Amino acid sequence: MKKIRLGIDARIFSQAMNGVARYAMALVKGLSECEQFEIYLFSDSPLREEYREYFSGHHLVLFDNRRFKKYWKNWVLPFQLLKHGIDLYHAVWDKGVPLLSPCPAIMSIHDLYSISDINKTSSLKKKSRRFSGLFLEGRAAKKIITVSESTKKEIMKKLRVRPEKITVTYLDCDKRHIEKMLARGPAIALPAGLRPKEYIVSIAGRLDDVRKNIPFLIRSFSRSIKDGENKNGCRKLVIVGSYNENSPSFGRLKDLVDESDLRENVIFTGYLPDPVLYHLVKEAGFMVFASLFEGFGIPLLEAFFLGVPVITSNTSSMAEIASSGSALLIDPVSENELAAAMTSLCGDPALRAKLAENGRRRLRAFDWDITIKKTISVYNEVLKAR
């Protein structure tokens, strides 16, 4: 039986680890176990070594020419797809579907933050340009895969896409990968000054990402430890995420910490490799994930899997993912509300245990095997229509 030649947009593997990269990793890994497909990975930049186990063994089609990089999607990629006889192409994030393609294309949209009202950093011109790109790609794609019902509603409303064209495939955390990383635990120490279950952790990815709401988190934490009630541990806040030491945005965060007299209480770790990251999360008293906007939020599931209680936002997909009492939901613009939630968890071991148990129960609704099966079903539907 002839295998289906499946093309996948692998450009995300040229970037540091993030949520979309974890999605692409799980997708490639799951599809690799399906004999139906022969996988071709397409990129306009070299792939990072940390992803090697996911792209080795597959066909890699690399166009590494910075001068013509902006022409890659709509001019170079279509010729590459034609040359390699690709039957179906999957852009695993937006900005990946060629408007004229020799084969059917599928598009994954993780969120519409770039064109949302919450995005205050992009100019109207930039938002209009992004909207045009999403709108055109949404019509060029035969099917759209998204990661939450919340994002599906946004796509239908803002991009005017019919509901039957959109399939929701929930994500999952890579449980086997986490277990593998934790197996290295005995050799990993917590940052200086941290003791198990006596600190709060927050995963930001990048500290300059406005939607991660880091200044709000720091101000809320300051209120929590200065209200006179938070006296029993959890008086340190560990914020994980890459940053540029000399950037104005990081300078403002450091100034906020200094002004709040939190120099001994707030730790910026920078980027952490997975073994260190998961060990840090596992030993935390609880996690705060107070984003303004998320398409999904894999760190929530990672915390559930690691048995760590969670405080998260009651907006976008976070309330959907952390439903059924699996987390404390707060308004991500109310410092008083987040501070009260932090204080409550710090002083209530029974509540932390209850949230951890509810999180493990909620995690049963998310399974990569189901995600892969639903994705393959979308592939087969498009191929059959062809």
C-alpha positions as CSV (number, residue, x, y, z in Angstrom):
1,M,0.0,0.0,0.0
2,K,1.4,3.4,-1.0
3,K,1.9,5.7,1.9
4,I,0.4,9.2,2.0
5,R,3.1,11.8,1.6
6,L,2.3,14.2,4.5
7,G,4.0,17.6,4.6
8,I,4.3,19.4,7.9
9,D,5.4,23.0,8.6
10,A,8.4,22.4,10.9
11,R,9.5,26.1,11.3
12,I,8.5,26.0,14.9
13,F,11.4,23.6,15.5
14,S,13.8,26.4,14.7
15,Q,12.6,28.3,17.8
16,A,13.1,27.8,21.5
17,M,10.6,25.5,23.2
18,N,7.1,26.8,23.5
19,G,3.5,25.6,23.5
20,V,3.2,25.3,19.7
21,A,6.5,23.4,19.6
22,R,5.2,20.9,22.1
23,Y,2.1,20.5,20.0
24,A,4.2,19.9,16.9
25,M,6.4,17.4,18.8
26,A,3.5,15.3,19.9
27,L,1.9,15.5,16.4
28,V,5.1,14.3,14.6
29,K,5.7,11.6,17.3
30,G,2.1,10.3,17.0
31,L,2.0,10.3,13.2
32,S,5.4,8.6,13.1
33,E,3.7,5.6,14.8
34,C,1.1,5.4,12.0
35,E,2.2,3.4,9.0
36,Q,-0.3,5.3,6.8
37,F,2.1,8.3,6.4
38,E,5.5,9.2,5.0
39,I,6.4,12.5,6.7
40,Y,8.2,15.4,5.1
41,L,9.2,18.4,7.3
42,F,9.5,21.8,5.6
43,S,11.3,24.8,7.1
44,D,12.8,28.1,6.1
45,S,15.3,27.9,8.9
46,P,17.6,25.3,10.4
47,L,16.0,23.2,13.2
48,R,17.3,23.3,16.7
49,E,19.2,20.3,18.1
50,E,16.8,19.9,21.1
51,Y,14.1,18.7,18.7
52,R,16.4,16.1,16.9
53,E,14.6,13.0,18.2
54,Y,11.4,14.3,16.6
55,F,12.6,15.2,13.2
56,S,15.3,12.6,12.6
57,G,14.2,9.7,10.5
58,H,11.9,11.9,8.4
59,H,12.5,13.8,5.2
60,L,13.7,17.3,6.0
61,V,13.3,19.9,3.2
62,L,15.2,23.0,4.3
63,F,15.3,26.4,2.5
64,D,17.9,28.3,4.5
65,N,18.1,31.6,2.6
66,R,17.5,34.7,4.7
67,R,17.4,37.0,1.7
68,F,14.3,35.3,0.3
69,K,12.8,34.1,3.6
70,K,9.8,36.3,3.2
71,Y,8.9,34.6,0.0
72,W,9.1,31.1,1.4
73,K,5.5,30.4,2.2
74,N,3.8,31.6,-1.0
75,W,6.6,31.1,-3.6
76,V,9.1,28.6,-2.5
77,L,7.0,26.2,-0.5
78,P,4.4,25.4,-3.3
79,F,7.3,24.4,-5.6
80,Q,8.8,22.2,-2.8
81,L,5.4,20.5,-2.2
82,L,5.1,19.8,-6.0
83,K,8.6,18.6,-6.3
84,H,8.2,16.0,-3.5
85,G,4.8,14.9,-4.5
86,I,3.1,15.9,-1.2
87,D,-0.5,14.6,-0.9
88,L,-1.5,16.8,2.0
89,Y,0.1,19.7,3.8
90,H,-0.4,20.6,7.5
91,A,0.6,24.1,8.7
92,V,0.8,23.5,12.5
93,W,0.4,27.2,13.3
94,D,-0.9,30.2,11.5
95,K,1.1,32.0,8.8
96,G,1.8,28.6,7.2
97,V,-0.7,27.9,4.5
98,P,0.4,28.9,0.9
99,L,-2.4,30.7,-0.8
100,L,-1.8,28.7,-4.0
101,S,-0.9,25.1,-3.2
102,P,-0.5,22.0,-5.4
103,C,-2.1,19.9,-2.7
104,P,-4.8,20.3,-0.1
105,A,-3.7,22.2,3.0
106,I,-4.9,22.1,6.6
107,M,-4.3,24.8,9.1
108,S,-4.0,24.7,12.9
109,I,-5.0,27.9,14.7
110,H,-4.0,28.0,18.4
111,D,-5.4,31.4,19.2
112,L,-6.4,34.8,17.7
113,Y,-4.5,36.9,20.2
114,S,-2.7,38.9,17.4
115,I,-6.0,40.4,16.2
116,S,-7.8,40.4,19.6
117,D,-8.9,43.5,21.5
118,I,-6.7,42.4,24.4
119,N,-3.6,42.8,22.2
120,K,-2.7,46.4,23.1
121,T,0.9,46.3,21.8
122,S,0.2,45.9,18.0
123,S,-0.7,48.8,15.9
124,L,-4.0,48.9,14.0
125,K,-2.0,48.6,10.8
126,K,-0.3,45.4,12.0
127,K,-3.5,44.0,13.3
128,S,-5.2,44.6,9.9
129,R,-2.3,42.9,8.1
130,R,-2.5,39.9,10.4
131,F,-6.3,39.7,10.0
132,S,-5.9,39.7,6.2
133,G,-3.4,36.9,6.4
134,L,-5.5,34.8,8.7
135,F,-8.7,35.5,6.7
136,L,-7.0,34.4,3.4
137,E,-5.3,31.4,4.9
138,G,-8.5,30.3,6.5
139,R,-10.1,30.2,3.1
140,A,-7.2,28.6,1.4
141,A,-7.2,25.8,4.0
142,K,-9.5,22.9,3.4
143,K,-10.0,22.3,7.1
144,I,-9.0,24.2,10.3
145,I,-7.9,22.4,13.5
146,T,-8.0,24.3,16.7
147,V,-7.4,23.5,20.3
148,S,-10.4,24.6,22.3
149,E,-14.1,25.4,21.9
150,S,-13.3,29.0,23.0
151,T,-10.9,29.4,20.1
152,K,-13.3,27.8,17.7
153,K,-16.0,30.4,18.6
154,E,-13.4,33.2,18.0
155,I,-12.5,31.8,14.6
156,M,-16.2,31.6,13.6
157,K,-16.9,35.1,14.8
158,K,-13.8,37.0,13.6
159,L,-12.7,35.0,10.5
160,R,-16.3,34.1,9.4
161,V,-15.5,30.4,9.1
162,R,-18.3,27.9,9.0
163,P,-18.4,25.7,12.1
164,E,-18.3,22.4,10.0
165,K,-14.9,23.5,8.6
166,I,-13.4,23.6,12.1
167,T,-12.4,20.6,14.3
168,V,-11.5,21.0,17.9
169,T,-8.7,18.6,19.1
170,Y,-7.8,19.2,22.7
171,L,-4.1,19.0,23.5
172,D,-2.4,17.1,26.3
173,C,0.9,17.3,28.1
174,D,3.5,14.7,27.1
175,K,3.2,12.5,30.2
176,R,5.9,10.0,29.1
177,H,8.3,12.8,28.4
178,I,7.7,14.4,31.8
179,E,8.3,11.1,33.5
180,K,11.5,10.6,31.6
181,M,12.7,14.1,32.6
182,L,11.8,13.6,36.2
183,A,13.8,10.3,36.3
184,R,16.8,12.6,36.3
185,G,15.5,14.3,39.4
186,P,18.0,13.1,42.0
187,A,20.8,15.1,40.3
188,I,18.7,18.3,40.1
189,A,18.7,20.9,42.8
190,L,16.2,23.7,43.3
191,P,17.4,27.3,42.9
192,A,19.1,28.6,46.0
193,G,16.7,29.6,48.8
194,L,13.8,27.4,47.7
195,R,12.4,24.7,49.7
196,P,9.8,22.1,48.5
197,K,6.2,23.3,48.7
198,E,7.2,26.7,50.0
199,Y,7.2,28.7,46.8
200,I,4.8,29.6,44.0
201,V,5.8,28.9,40.4
202,S,4.5,30.7,37.2
203,I,5.4,29.6,33.6
204,A,5.6,32.5,31.2
205,G,7.5,31.3,28.2
206,R,8.8,34.8,27.4
207,L,8.7,37.5,30.0
208,D,8.1,40.2,27.4
209,D,4.9,38.5,26.2
210,V,2.3,41.0,27.4
211,R,-0.5,38.4,27.6
212,K,1.4,36.5,30.3
213,N,0.5,39.3,32.7
214,I,3.8,39.3,34.6
215,P,3.6,42.8,36.2
216,F,0.0,42.0,37.4
217,L,1.3,38.7,38.9
218,I,4.1,40.5,40.8
219,R,1.8,43.2,42.2
220,S,-0.7,40.6,43.3
221,F,2.0,38.6,44.9
222,S,3.2,41.7,46.8
223,R,-0.3,42.2,48.1
224,S,-0.5,38.6,49.2
225,I,2.7,38.5,51.3
226,K,2.1,42.0,52.8
227,D,-1.5,41.5,53.9
228,G,-0.5,40.0,57.2
229,E,-2.2,36.6,56.5
230,N,0.4,34.9,54.3
231,K,2.8,33.8,57.0
232,N,3.2,30.1,56.5
233,G,5.5,29.6,53.5
234,C,4.9,30.3,49.8
235,R,6.6,33.7,50.3
236,K,8.8,33.2,47.2
237,L,7.6,33.6,43.6
238,V,9.5,31.8,40.9
239,I,8.8,33.1,37.3
240,V,10.1,30.9,34.5
241,G,10.6,32.4,31.1
242,S,13.3,33.7,28.8
243,Y,14.3,37.3,28.8
244,N,16.8,39.8,27.6
245,E,18.7,41.2,30.5
246,N,19.2,44.5,28.8
247,S,15.7,44.9,27.4
248,P,13.4,47.8,28.6
249,S,10.6,45.3,29.4
250,F,12.8,43.3,31.7
251,G,14.2,46.5,33.2
252,R,10.6,47.5,34.1
253,L,10.0,44.2,35.8
254,K,13.2,44.5,37.9
255,D,12.1,48.1,38.8
256,L,8.7,46.8,39.9
257,V,10.4,44.1,42.1
258,D,12.6,46.7,43.7
259,E,9.8,49.2,44.2
260,S,7.7,46.5,45.9
261,D,10.7,45.5,48.1
262,L,10.6,42.0,46.7
263,R,14.2,41.4,45.8
264,E,14.4,38.5,48.2
265,N,11.1,37.1,47.2
266,V,10.9,37.1,43.4
267,I,13.2,34.8,41.3
268,F,13.5,35.1,37.5
269,T,15.0,31.8,36.2
270,G,15.2,32.5,32.5
271,Y,14.8,29.6,30.2
272,L,15.0,26.2,31.9
273,P,15.6,22.8,30.3
274,D,12.8,20.3,30.8
275,P,14.4,18.2,33.5
276,V,14.9,21.3,35.7
277,L,11.5,22.8,34.7
278,Y,9.4,19.8,35.7
279,H,11.3,19.3,38.9
280,L,10.7,22.9,39.8
281,V,7.0,22.7,39.1
282,K,6.6,19.4,40.9
283,E,8.1,20.8,44.1
284,A,6.1,24.0,44.1
285,G,3.4,24.8,46.6
286,F,1.1,25.7,43.7
287,M,1.2,27.3,40.2
288,V,-0.2,30.6,39.1
289,F,-1.1,30.9,35.4
290,A,-2.8,34.3,35.2
291,S,-2.6,35.0,31.5
292,L,-4.9,37.6,29.9
293,F,-5.4,35.3,26.9
294,E,-4.6,31.7,25.9
295,G,-5.6,29.4,23.1
296,F,-5.1,26.4,25.3
297,G,-2.5,26.4,28.1
298,I,-0.4,23.2,28.3
299,P,1.3,24.3,31.6
300,L,-2.1,23.8,33.3
301,L,-2.1,20.1,32.3
302,E,1.5,19.7,33.3
303,A,0.6,21.0,36.7
304,F,-2.4,18.6,36.9
305,F,-0.1,15.7,36.0
306,L,2.5,16.7,38.5
307,G,-0.1,17.0,41.3
308,V,0.4,20.7,41.7
309,P,-2.6,23.0,42.6
310,V,-3.4,25.8,40.1
311,I,-4.7,29.3,40.1
312,T,-5.6,30.5,36.6
313,S,-7.7,33.1,34.7
314,N,-11.4,32.9,34.2
315,T,-11.0,34.1,30.6
316,S,-10.6,32.6,27.1
317,S,-9.7,28.9,27.1
318,M,-8.3,28.7,30.6
319,A,-11.7,28.5,32.3
320,E,-12.6,25.7,29.7
321,I,-9.5,23.7,30.3
322,A,-9.4,24.1,34.1
323,S,-13.2,23.4,34.6
324,S,-14.8,21.0,37.1
325,G,-13.2,22.6,40.1
326,S,-9.7,21.7,38.9
327,A,-8.3,25.2,39.6
328,L,-9.1,28.4,41.4
329,L,-10.4,30.8,38.7
330,I,-9.6,34.5,39.1
331,D,-10.2,37.7,37.1
332,P,-6.7,38.4,35.5
333,V,-7.1,42.2,36.0
334,S,-8.1,42.1,39.7
335,E,-5.0,42.2,41.9
336,N,-7.1,41.8,45.0
337,E,-8.7,38.6,43.7
338,L,-5.4,37.0,42.8
339,A,-3.8,38.1,46.1
340,A,-6.7,36.6,48.0
341,A,-6.5,33.3,46.1
342,M,-2.7,33.1,46.8
343,T,-3.2,33.8,50.5
344,S,-6.0,31.2,50.6
345,L,-3.9,28.4,49.1
346,C,-0.8,29.3,51.2
347,G,-2.8,28.8,54.4
348,D,-5.0,25.9,53.5
349,P,-3.3,22.5,52.9
350,A,-6.7,20.8,52.5
351,L,-7.7,23.1,49.7
352,R,-4.4,22.5,47.9
353,A,-4.9,18.7,48.2
354,K,-8.4,19.0,46.9
355,L,-7.3,21.1,43.9
356,A,-4.5,18.6,43.1
357,E,-6.9,15.7,43.2
358,N,-9.5,17.5,41.0
359,G,-6.7,18.4,38.6
360,R,-5.7,14.8,38.2
361,R,-9.3,13.9,37.6
362,R,-9.7,16.7,35.0
363,L,-6.6,15.5,33.2
364,R,-8.4,12.4,32.1
365,A,-10.3,14.5,29.5
366,F,-7.0,15.1,27.6
367,D,-5.2,12.4,25.7
368,W,-2.7,12.7,22.8
369,D,-3.9,9.4,21.3
370,I,-7.3,10.9,20.9
371,T,-5.8,14.1,19.5
372,I,-3.8,12.2,16.9
373,K,-6.8,10.0,15.9
374,K,-9.0,13.1,15.4
375,T,-6.3,14.8,13.4
376,I,-5.9,11.7,11.2
377,S,-9.6,11.6,10.7
378,V,-9.5,15.2,9.4
379,Y,-6.6,14.2,7.1
380,N,-8.6,11.3,5.7
381,E,-11.7,13.5,5.2
382,V,-9.8,16.0,3.2
383,L,-8.0,13.3,1.1
384,K,-11.3,11.6,0.4
385,A,-12.9,14.8,-0.8
386,R,-9.9,15.4,-3.1
